[in-house]
């Protein structure tokens, strides 16, 4: 895996409300400050970058098409975020959709479209009722936040909340396309490059930005899905319609 660093999100520079850390992941305080700035800048979904909205709606349409037979079943979105993907599902008649999010901050626009009992606030799976089982549980652009061990634990919890034959779907826009990441030359050069970047960051010469999460390649996704107990895995890419490459993988609860 590779680490991801960002200096802004939705055209909001992190420096305007926080001191970015290149060594620690963004915490609850960071996101609370971010969403305060976000909702001061944006008032509705269509105020956002059009291509980003197209990406989210394409992901939503992919889930609708792939899980059309689960339309009346219980489906869960982990890490709903702003809810663009979820609004596509709701508009398509997925009336048993439920969402989780660690706080209500990002849910302002989607909550009017979901019954209160279907929005679970807190960490997954602690925020869910113990007796709840789902036909499909998906993470859309939510996996990047976790390292391999953490993601494996999340997916193991997902498996416990799936019905027999239910599916776990991950959709990622944080895919690592570098095929030769394990070559000898790269193994030698990468530590030196990382050290140089860290020194420049510490000296304020060239800041890395906020430590944002992780990039994964196919091997990383396959390994973490199997470690979580999903032996039957399908995967692929969505048709490229925006500047982002969208990878997906799905495991079946045997």
C-alpha positions, 0 to 999 in steps of 0.5 A: 500500500501507499500513503495518500496526502492531500492539501484540500478537498472540494476546493477548501484548503485545509490550512484555512481551518487546521494545521495539516499533519503528514503523520497522523490521519485526520481526526473527528475535530478535523472533519468537524471543522472541515464540514463547517467550512464546507456547508458555508461554501456549498448549499446543495449537491449541484453546487459541487464540482460537476465531474465529481457529482457525475462520478458519484452518480455513476457509482450509484447507478453501478450499484443499482444495476448490479443489485437490482434483485436486492431492491426490496432487501436491506442494504447498508452503506458504510461511511455514507458521506454526503449521500450522493450515491445513496440518493441515486439508490433511493430514487431507484426505489431501494427503500430499505437502504440504511447508512452509517456515518461517524457523525451527522456533520456530512449527512445534512443533505441526505437525512431528509430522504432517509427515515431516522431509524435508517441512519446510524450515527457512530462507528461501524458496527457498534452503531448498528442493532445487533440483530440486523442482517443485510443482503448487501453492505457496501463501502463506496470510497470509504476503504482508503481510511483504513490500513490493511489490518483495520480494513480486514477487521471492518470486513470481518464485521461486515461478514457477520452482518450479512445474510447467507449469500449476501455480498460485501462490495467495495468501490474505490477511487484510490487504486494503485496502478503501479505494476512493478511496485515490488521491483528491486530498484523501487525497493531501494529507491522508495525509502530514500525518496520517502526520507527526502520528502519527510525532511522537506516536509519537516523543514517547511520546504515542501509540505506533504499535506494531510495524511489522508489514507492509503492506495491499494492495488489488486493484490492488496484488495484480494488479500484483505477480502480473503483475510476477512473470509470472502473466498469468492471474489469478483472485481473490475473497473467501471467504464471511465467517464470522469478523470477518476479510475473506479475499481470495485471488488465484491465478496459473497458470504458463503 
